[in-house]
Amino acid sequence: MKIWLMLFGLLLACPLWSVPREITAAKAEIRPVIDGKFNDPAWAKAEWHNDFRVLERNTAPVQQTRFKILSDQFGIYLAISCADSFIKTEKHPHDYALWNDDCIEVFLIPEAEVSTDLNVREYYQFVVNPSESRFDQFSVGGIANPNWNAPWEAATAIHEKGWDTEIFIPYSSLQLKAGRNIWRLNIGREDHGKSTFEVSTWNPMPKFQALDQFAYLKGLDIDFERYNVEMSDVDLSVKPLDGKAVPFVTGELRYRPGSRLTVRCVINENDAVRSLTSQDIIVPDSGRVSIEFPTKITATGDYRLKLFVMDTKGTVYYREEMRRVDVAPIHMEMVKPFYRGQIMSSQPDKEVYLHCSLMVPETELPSCRLLMELTDGGGNAVHREERRNLKPEEAFRFDAGSFKPDKYRIETTLLKDDKAQGKVTSEFRVVPAAKNEIWLNPERQVVINGGKFFPSGFLGCNKDVIQLISECGYNLIHIYTLNQRDIPVIREFLDEAHKLGLMVTFYPFYKMKPGFFGFGPENSSVLPQEGRERIAELVNAVIDHPAFFGWYLYDEPRGAEWCAQLKQVYEFLRKIDPYHPVLGLDNTPMGCINKKAHCDIHVLDLYPGPRKDNSFHFPLASVYSGVALMDRELGREGVWYCPQAFDQDSFADRQNNFRAPTYQETRCVVYASIVSGATGIVPYKIGEPRIKYFERYSNSGIFASPEMKIGFLDGIGPEIKALSPVYLSETVKDAVAADHKDIKIMVKKHQGNYFIFAVNLSPEAIKDVVLHNAPARGRWKVICENRMINDVLKDSFAPYDVHIYTDGDFKDPVDVNEIKKKITAELAKFREIK
């Protein structure tokens, strides 16, 4: 959370910016060697470009940067020289947050015209530090994907005057658009001095992601027809071959007919090559050719698939992605129990359900049988089933309601002619009954002691505001420092929260101080020797308290070693506390997705970052697409959203372009997240009530502006409380569709009535939107707006508007128009006093 604020504070916006610069890449007659040195003859023909400017201030940096740029038929080359009297750098794993070191960042857009639609803007980002560590990602609509990788090259050289880097970015790794040979480019630099930190860019910028301010890049030598390769339906999946389960790479390639190509597949596990295969093809007249060839993978695991398509000159297409492969001839998924593979006493459904897929030719199934054996923690047989006359898909189901608390092991064996062909195992746990049992159901909604619960509250609270939070309809609070207190004080705080109807979450690290990079001021990524004992002490002290919700494990952690340590802590917490979920927070969707299996509930704090000119750091629609992406990728783990509840101006020490989110914008992102799959809303942060409006104070929170104070306390809180039972009710999928792409829809059915949530993600007003296929009920009430719609469900939307329709009689918890009037009156009163 706080790391976002520090970085965001560097992106303060300035009201006026010059027309983007232009630059022409010199032609590279001979490809330079990427070695961090600039002694190749090609560089002699390129001119130096300098005059970097400090981000936001548009002033000269303390230490200058200069660069040259070349291009040829293969890609773009950069030589960048950084004057530096103090170099901060370490060797890091790939895709580490290198901006915590000195580094160079290259931003590319492979076209000249930047879309006015913030939701479809794209750019590529390449980062290198002086130790040659690299980071790369591709971003669409404000949603970055650091899992995107490319075979770009970077080499560095450190010398007495600073450091240099040489970079090559191949065209084959980018999505080129025919005829677009004028691109957008910017180069940024993070410079960590002994006592200063500056961010500068070659083209003056209000922020890194102000794409329309990127410079124009000309002079590119691109054969678009050569790079016009398309690959679809790429997969790495197991198929039977010669009686064995073999992973195959499959897909469809589209290219110009008659071309001779080589498709090469490299499969890595960590940094080791596990399979290297290739296939020569001639593209037929149809321009389409199916790719299918076996790999040499022999073990189940997570693999990085790299696909190269090459002609006689070199690579024309590259693709890289992570895939999990199960090589056994039998695959088994534990459908139930859903959460953590464990059964609690308050769960009404105690069925164990296993789904088996057999990777065996159907002609061989008659000679096969399937054996399922269940044993308890002591190895004693509990249940046994045998199947003959097998089908490709089989299932085992049994009731574990009478099982005693223990850990159980299921071993499923595929036999052919009584000889084992493959064996898979899985485990589940029956936990003892407890006073307070919290888990996630298959819809990933929170369940407390058998009852559904929609969490809504604030991250970063303090004792002084918990009564106010409760009075405004919220039910959950998070305290950053509660784990630092003595256990009697922690229990006393929980008692007080319980009286107010609040649940509490906090760090599990008793008397320890976790940070973004590790423990304590040294940022150690290793849990202290007594760390597990301290965690266990805190668990034992609060595990039975009715106000304790779960463990807040991490807040935007950075670094592979630190994240690996946090995963171990998560596994330890699961073992010693099966009754409470573990939460983890990160500020990008991919940051959350990359930490799958590190927690039970992922909290996304992707803040729009509104500005006085009504631009945003991220478009509001990115909240919808980000939560939707997490909802698809995180499987059985929960997804919550953390709305921005602060004004970035509160953290500034000078005039800037930031402002607080409006009530309209906040309500939009809240419902955008709920519609796209979020099952909890926890804004950051509430702040201190004594603060005056627009006062610069780091803990002002919602009290920095009437838009937030009134919006969250009088509007959002009561509305979420009243509608929570509806959010938790049955979702009617694909029931209603809007005739405009920016209107996102969710339909719920609660107590026999329909509730239709419609969110306008656009900054533009949209008139006369028809919601097709809405149930023909005659009259629709618009909740929280004191109006009705007759017959056809047709309505207009202001920018970032939210409408909620029901065909039932639902009492309005608030009137959004009255909330807006109250905010306007409060602002007018403040201006009068001022």
C-alpha positions, 0 to 999 in steps of 0.5 A: 500500500505505502510503496504505491504511495511513494512511487505515485508521489513521484508522478505528480502532474504539471498542467502544461507540456510541450509537443512530443519530440521526434527522433529518427533511428539511424540505419544499422548497416552491420548489427552491433554486438550487445556487450555494453560497449559502444565501439561497434562501427554502427554507432558512429553513424548515430547521433547522441540525444540528451536533455533528459527532464525530471518527471513532473518538474520539467527541469534538468536532472542532477546527473544527465543521460544520453542515448543513441538509437539504431534500427535494421530489419530485425529490430531496434538498438539503443546505446544509453550512457548514464553519468552517475557518481553513486551507483545503486544496483544488485543482481536480481531475478528476472522481472524483479522491481528494478526501479528500486535500483538505478535503472533505465526504462524503455517504453514502446508503442508500435504505432504513432496514434495513441488511442483516446480510449484509455481502456485499449491503450497498449505499451511495452516496457523494458527495464535494465539495471547496472547489474544486467537484471531485466524486467519486461511487461506488456500493458493494455488499458492500464493492466500490466502483465509482467508475465509477458516476456520477450527475447530482448538483449541488454548488456551493461558496463560500469565505469568511473563516470557512471554506467552504460547499457546496450539494448536490442529489442526484436520486432519478432517479440512485438505485435506489429501493425501493417504500415505503422512504421512511425512509433512512440518511444520514451526512455526513463531513468531512475537515479538513486543518489546518496541522499536524492532520488530523481526520475527523468525522461527524455521526452518531458512527461507528467507521468510515465504512463502519459502515452500521448506524450511519448516521442515520435520514433521514425526511420524504422526499417520493417518488413511488415509482411515478413513479421505478419505471423499469427498463432492461435489455440496454442496449448501444451497438453497431454495426449496418448502416444504409443500407450503413454501420456505424452505432452504435445505442443499444438496450435494453428499458424497463419502466414503467407502461402508457400513460405518455408518456416521452422517452428521451434519449441523450448520448454524450461523448468526454472532455468533448465531446458527440459525439452527442445523440439522443432518442426519444418513446415511449408505453409499451404495455399490456405495460409493456415497450418496446424502445429502438433509435435510431442515434447520430451517432458517426462514429469508433472510440473510448471513449465515455461513454453517458448515458441519461435517461428523462423524463416531463413533470415531469423526469428519472425515470431516469438511467444512465451507463457507458463503452462502446467502439465500433468504427465501421468496417464491419470489426472485427478481434480478434487472438486470437493472440498472446495476450500483448502481441501478441508472440511469444517463442522459448519459446512453443510456439504461434507461430500468428497468429490474426485474427478478423474481423466484417463489419458488412455486410448479408448480401445485400451479402456476395456482392459483397464481398471481404476482403484481408489483407496482412502487411508487416515493419518495413521495409514489405516484403510477407511474406504476403497472402490474399484471401477471396471468398464471405464470411460475417459472421465470417471468420478468418485463421491463419498460422504465424509460427514462421519469421519473423525478429525484427521488428515486423509490420503486418497491414492488412485491407481490405473491398472492395465492387465493388473499392472500399474500404469499410473498413480496419483494422490491427493489429501483432504483434512477434516478439522475439529469443530471450533467456535469461529469457523471462516471459509470460502464457498465455491463462489469464493464468498466468505462464510462465517459459521455457516452464514454468508458474509460480505466483507466491507470496511477499511484497511489502515484503521485505528482505535479512534474510528472503529465506532464510526466505521460500525455506525456507517454500516461497515463490518471489517477493519484492518490494523497495521500495527496491532501485531506489535501490541501485547496479547492482552491489549490485542484481546481487549481491542478484539473485545471492543470490536466485537461489541461494535459488530466488527471483524478484525484482520492484522499481521500474524508476525507477533512483535515483528515488523514486516515490510515491502522487502522483508523484516525490519530495517535490514529487509531480511527475507528470512523469518527470524529464528523465533519467528514461527514460535511468535506466530504460533503464540499469536495464533493461539491467543486469538484463534477462538475470538469471535471478532478475529477474521483472519491474517493479513500476511503481506502488503505489496511484497517485492523480491523473489526470496521475500515472496517465497518466505511469505508462501512458507508462512502461509503454509504454516498458518494453514497448518496451525489455524485452519479456521481463518483465511489468510489475506494478501494485498498487491497493487496490480492484477498480475502481482496478485496472480503471480502470488497464487497459493500465497494466500486465500484471499487476494486484495487488489489496490489498483487506484485510479489516481484522479487528477484535477484535469480529470485524467487518471493514473489508471482508467476506472475501467481498469478496475473492472478488467483487473478484477475480472482477470483475477477472477478468471486466473485465481481458481479457488482463491478469493478476490477483493477490491481496495478502493482509493480512499485518500487524496494523493495531494495529502502526501505532497509537499508542493502544488500538484494536479492530484485531487480526491476521488469523487463519490460518483467515481468511487461508487463506479469502481466499487460496483465495477469490482463487484460486477467483475467478481470481487466478493469484498470491498475494503478501502484504504484508508479512513484516516483521522476525523480531526483533519480539516478538508484539503489539509496536507497530512499523510493520515487524512484519509477520507477526511481530506474531502467531502467527496470521500467523507460523505461518500464513504460514510453516508453513501457507500457504507449504508448502501453496501450493508443494505445490498450485501444479501443481494450481492451474496445471492444467486447470480443469473449468468448471461441473463441481461445484456446492454447495447453499449460496450461500456455498460457492464451488467450483473444480474442477481436473484434474491428472494424471488426478485431480480436485481440488475446492476449496470455500471458505466465505465466510460467518462462519457454520458451514454443515452438511451441504453437498452438492457436486452432480455430483462425479465418482462415485469412491467415496472422497475424500481431504480434503487437509491434514486427514488424513481421507476421505469415502466415496461422496457428497461431503457435508461441513460447514464451519466459518466461513471454512473451506476444504476441498480434495478429491481422488480421487487419492493426494496427500501432505498438505503440512501438516495445518491442524489441527496448524497451528491447535494450534501457533498456540494453543500459541504464544499460550498460551506468550506469555500465560504469559511475559507 
